[in-house]
Amino acid sequence: MKLVVVSGRSGSGKSTALHALEDQGYQCIDNLPVSLLPALAATMADGNADLPFAVSIDARNLPQELDRFPEMLGRLQERGRDHRIEVLYLDAEPVTLVRRFSETRRRHPLTGPRVHLREALDAESDLLAGLANLADLTLDTTDLTMHELREEIRIRVAERTGTGLSLMFRSFGFRGGIPVDADTVFDVRCLPNPHWVPALRDLTGRDAPVAEWLGSEDEVAAMEAAIRGFLEQWLPAYERSNRSYMTVAIGCTGGQHRSVYLAERLAAQFAGDSADVLVRHRELGELRRLPG
C-alpha cells in the first residue's frame, strides 16, 4: 500500500502536485481531515493494496486535527511494510506566495478582517510545522514553473520504485541562493573556473570541452573524491534512519560549469550502486533519472 500525503503552504503548488499524481494513476483526495486518515488506510489495505493513493492535508484542517497528525502517522507506520506512507511538503519564498495570490486573486484560508496575507502565511507555517518536520521530501517551488513541478513530482515521486533511498544530485549557483530542500550542501567555488576561459564561457559542465578542462585539474579531482568519500561513508546511516529521499546540492558561482560537472560525475558513480539516482541542474532547468 502506497500513500502520499501532500502538504505545504497555500500557493506552493499542492493542487498541481495532486493533479500530477492523479495523472500517474493515483487515487487523490483533496483536503482530507486528519481524523479520517486511519479509515482511508484501512480501506486501502482492504482490497486496494496495489492502488496508490494521495491526499492533501493542509491548513484547512482544524488546528487540533493537525496537532494529531504526527501521532497518527506514527501508528500507521508501525503497522509494517504493508503501509508505505510518504509525506511530501511544498513551500516557496513568501514574496513568491504573495505574488501568486495576487495573480490568481484567491483568498488565503487564514486571512480575515484583521489578518493580512503575510501574517496568514506565517501562521500557516506554524500550523504545519509538525507536518513539515516529518516530510520525507521537501520541495521549494519558488523557481519552478507549473510544468517543472509536475515533472519533478512525476519523476521523483510517482515513478519511484522500491523502498530504498532516492538520491538526487542538484547543481545550483550561489548567486540564486541555496536550495532550501537540500539535505547536504557542498561549496565548490574554490575550484578553477571555466568561466574565465573564453572558449568555455558559454558552455556548461555537461559539454565535453568543459569536462575535459575540469577533469585535468587536480583540485577538481580531489574535491570529487572528498565528496564521494563522505557520501560513501554516511549514506548507509541515512538509509538506516529510514530516509526515503536525499538531496545532495553542489554549488558554484553561477551553477553552469563546476557544480554541473561534479553533479554529473557523482550521479554516474552512485547510479551503479543505487536503483534510484537523479540529477537536476537548477540553473539549466534539467532533471532526469539515471539508469541503475
Beta strands, then each sheet from edge to edge (+ up, - down):
strand 1: 2-8
strand 2: 27-29
strand 3: 53-56
strand 4: 84-91
strand 5: 137-140
strand 6: 166-173
strand 7: 184-187
strand 8: 245-252
strand 9: 277-281
strand 10: 286-290
sheet 1: 2+ 3+ 1+ 4+ 5+
sheet 2: 7+ 8+ 6+ 9+ 10-
end
